[in-house]
């Protein structure tokens, strides 16, 4: 007996050792380099770091600031607004002090390891003015390393002169720390895109949802603050159930800007946008300026019952934001959109498209509900639409309208709309028609004006399947794991796990899951796939340093989408981030409104100004809004064609589903609504199809004028009163259009 | 002894069944645009499906859209110190009271600033109403300002010219320690004034048109449970007066708002009633001039815990001329009810995470409605006014409901159908259509829609007629069949006696059928002759389990308490098999110690054979619940009670016989058995938790190795 026990113990020990060693070789997580308290400062004298035909980049050692000088206009752009660079005096001749934030190249949020409080420090105050910094010349600029001696960390940033202005990069790999305080977030050039409080004819542009403007007319003793993650909140935070205020629109475009009378500055987060926020500091009377800027997360974070936890390691992705000064006619949000489109064209390539009049239909297959069968609660799919019914609906609708149809089959996987296995198990529920049903549908509409997509949720799941386990591969688990280790409390004691709403595909397995879905889609011979979550979700995976703070999501998604395209698949994106939209053929649920922050003054269709005429885009489902007229008008303003969510049959069992997509979706009830909307708008869409928006004007609070590249002009009236436009009277909640501009 | 092999098989079967029945998967809600349905921000529009004891919040098309957001500059103010109340006059002018700054901002019906009222003077004296908490515009165009801190009500015209002041009058009916701090005022069309004073649990103070004190009006009552009454009685005997005086007494909940409707009924809102989990019905009352609540006493207002929101603290109530009730809770929800207390819609949301979104509240303080039924609300932390406007769907829904309540079923029908077109989840629409079919004597259709609406009243009425028609048609046939069956049974019995025929030859089965008639004889045979079959006992448990499950799933619609989807036969399994097995084992253990002579086998047989009346009761329930209407349900209850009593009788007599106990000893051992069962359960749960933790530990170690 003793001998047997010894043998078993030995085998167990060997197994543990083998497993531990093999795991060690997988991913190496690197801690930041150690901060050198005895670092040498290198305070260079003023110098011109780089120069081109338009600009020069200079370091001013007296002001301890970097300047971008516009050779054409003579304007100076720097960490602070131009007006703040020249001394001003009060009535007694005493020089007014400039708020130190107006000189700061960076603001740093750091975590005190003692108590995990987050505090802020100004790079100018704690490093530059203290003389603890070094400067090193680079090819097109210079590297500025700021040493925060009292806090025990250093942060290097690189200024680079570009053809269009200036880019600033944060180098996370070169950040050093003593470990006393952890660098958490770095805000770059926080007052470069700023405007004086209460300035006339000025605003901040924030790309929340469709786009928003903030006027600098709010002043207070403390700042009004807006901050939102680019590409939406980290879904690994969302995966743990938390209260949220209803729906929201995320930032889908990594661009922001400021209009300051006849000049402005547009900024694009070129690298590391996933790990970035766009922030506004509004109306602080002590500072005197209202500003928009971006901040990069340097560390991952996770919300637990014990508060926010931070990763030991820092992000390893490059982080870069570029600034481009604009003047006169270009110094407005249309100018910003044009510049941003040019950037996207250069970076990814954008092509103009020709559009038909079309309607997008999202068909919901069914939902898994718990149904009692002889008293036994069983998970059962309740069909809402079968593949045959999809065909019948499309045929019926096309007999009433002469539109092309974009059909997206959602929730046809093995669990319907409910997300159990990832990608719906890469199959089609038999009750909903099975794979053969989809295949028949695809064959039926091959070579027709029906563009058929089969939707796969490649990211969220609640049950093990396709090689993913709810026990061991979900990144949310590993996220907590890494962070909990930081605090050294037992993982099993973390009660947050019990709040898990869904699991997320491990980032390193995303491509694998995508391939499985691709194989399944090809087997069904569908012309394209809908990639709803993939096109708009961003999330961290703390199993690998490359994925901290959502980093590298853009590259991963682009790689997957390009692979699909190489395999002949068309792609349908939903509520798409800019990179997803560019990689896709069709996009649904494009935002026509903002996140409704109380700080926003005006909602603008910035998204559509950038992409209209380049991508086929559709609004959110018109049968799922409180005010259909308003949403229709917003779609008209944006030039987005209309979309609807549909099912064929509603049974009361579907009421028990956790999802709310059934109650207003029954085709028979919605058909007249769809047909009427189409008939009312088809001429308008014919007039603007394929055209780009060349101008967008806010005539007053409620009336907008949109000018298209083909000369079509549209007036949209959101008010309760008639508006007399050059094209005629625009009735309340209505629009008129005609030719009139070029 | 019971056959080992049999026991092993039996336990295996049970384990397999348990595994099968414990299959579960959680449906989850994604935060994507599709899954949240209506793509409006903020979006928490829902209604509550009344489904017996299983109310559920379901998505609902919004009735109201956020129409306007009025920031301080939109009302003509630089800064708002604190909105404390809102009122709307006959001309739809809106009066926003900033009590902390003693200013009233007046907006016109287009929500444009009209004027400000701040300097009130009366008889040459300037009236400071800083701290005023309430304002009410009366039907005769007067403003009543509840000047809380100055213990008075200021009555002005609509321009702020003070007409009179109202104070607390001397009356022996008012307690001497009563502190008058008026919070809200309601004025009826005869100029009777109802004043709600802070902390007053006596109800509203009622003034005559000539400002005479007429008494307290409409106080909430205190409900005392049986246990509380017992406790009070115990304390009366066991504590001294001094101790009793220090104990907290239960007082009625105070009102949070008052409103006088067009018929001079007074609506009262009572904030959060009771602790979490307690019933908080009757939070809104419509009191007649005599003080009687004319609304359904059991009606529930606001959100119950578990229905997707926090428990509601109703802070405001108003009603329109069609008696639709609009109330709001401080946690940002606005509810619309009809006068039959059906929730039509809930909209609005709380900004818990400080997202700062337009339309999300930090603290929803009060509401009022315009003649066009715009809902105007104030947030007294964000200092913002949100105006909601009825959309086309909302207009259709309100009109359909109004017509139905007024009995215009035919006019309501197309509107209900339109409502269903736009929101197929609408319970009221199903119910309305069902009622329409009922009055047109289309009973089958009425039943179909009533079942969809979980409307048992309409279903019961329709079913009564369907049953009547069925009986009219087939009564003769049924009578003949019944006579034939009874005659056949009698004839068979006579024939059996004459010929001395034994239909059932199996001794065990004979015993089983005899147990309901001669339990003592049966259990004597079990004890003395070792008759009785554990296999049959096990079969009885299975039959009992199956019939109990069928009772839930096949019972008539009128008698099911909730949607059958919630039934979990695992619980039924525990309640049937688990209890029987536990009773058998623990009773054996206890009785062995107490010199009982029963063996496990005998106890098992007695306990399982005693289930026979319960099985009969279950079968009777399944049949009768599909034949009877609601008000005939007493028959089912009587049968169930008789069967339960008979089961108890069989169990008692059997236990007495097999253990050879006196009745007293039986009672004692039974109590000990129940205690023992509880101990076993406790120990079982502890062991289960320990095993779970052990698995969690192993899993943690595994993860550590995998992720290292």
Interface residues (C-beta under 8 A of the other chain):
Chain A: X16 X19 X20 X23 X24 X226 X238 X242 X243 X244 X245 X246 X247 X248 X249 X362 X364 X367 X368 X369 X370 X371 X372 X374 X375 X376 X377 X378 X379 X410 X417 X418 X419 X420 X460 X462 X463 X471 X472 X477 X478 X481 X482 X490 X491 X492 X501 X502 X532 X533 X536 X543 X574 X575 X589 X593 X595 X596 X597 X598 X599 X600 X620 X621 X624 X625 X626 X627 X630 X631 X645 X650 X652 X653 X655 X656 X657 X658 X659 X660 X661 X662 X663 X664 X666 X669 X670
Chain B: X20 X21 X23 X24 X25 X26 X27 X28 X29 X30 X31 X32 X33 X34 X35 X36 X37 X38 X39 X40 X41 X42 X43 X44 X45 X49 X56 X58 X59 X60 X61 X62 X64 X65 X69 X349 X350 X351 X352 X353 X355 X356 X357 X358 X359 X360 X382 X384 X391 X420 X421 X422 X423 X424 X425 X452 X549 X550 X552 X553 X563 X564 X565 X566 X567 X568 X569 X572 X696 X697 X699 X700 X702 X703 X704 X705 X706 X707 X708
